[in-house]
């Protein structure tokens, strides 16, 4: 079991090759799901995708079983079979399990074919498995967790600004364009679109409305810049920390 564990979790050449191969397979699977969504595919291409799906499921299933069997070494130097349960409920293990379940469920439980087709979309969850194989994604996750309070505050501020802009637009434009600004919610959605796309789909008619529209567009630049600056500073801090270690 220790050798199996080392094949996936150690820093050996074999472990690196296996992990990189699985990472490539994950990306290929996501690409296959996207291609499979096209209704008019050649029968040969469709057969190839089905074959590739079967091979991928077998690889992911074997990987999951091997990780499950060797998981006690993840928590202790001695092999304690009770530790397997701890692994089963870990986030990465759940992702591994949910990424292969949509293939096995229809084989075990007869169900409506439409539901089976819906289940196929869960194959995309395989992209989440890539976190296991990339230190860069670990760094991204760490930065987002560290800066989550700042990012939440920025989102709250942006939400308040959108609501304020929408409220003002409702009161100054409702009489002129009742179909575009019928209430504060729709007016706030107009402000949101203006901020996201840095321009409005329906121009305001009043002078005050044009001024607010211009200010909302300018706020859109801050909507993009503020989160980027927070995340960038987080990356710089983490990189500096690694250099000083």
Secondary structure, DSSP 8 states (H G I E B T S, - for coil): -HHHHHHHHS-SHHHHHHHHHHHHHHHHHHHHHHHHT-SS--HHHHHHHHHHHHHHHHHHHHHHHHHHHHTHHHH-SS--TTHHHHHHTSHHHHHHHHHHHHHHHHHHS---HHHHHHHGGGGGGGGGGGGGG-HHHHHHHHHHHHTHHHHHHHHHHHHHHHHHHHHHHHHHHTTT-TTTSSSHHHHHHHHHHHHHHTS-SS---SHHHHHHHHHHHHHHHHHHHHHHHHHHHHHHHHHHHHHH-
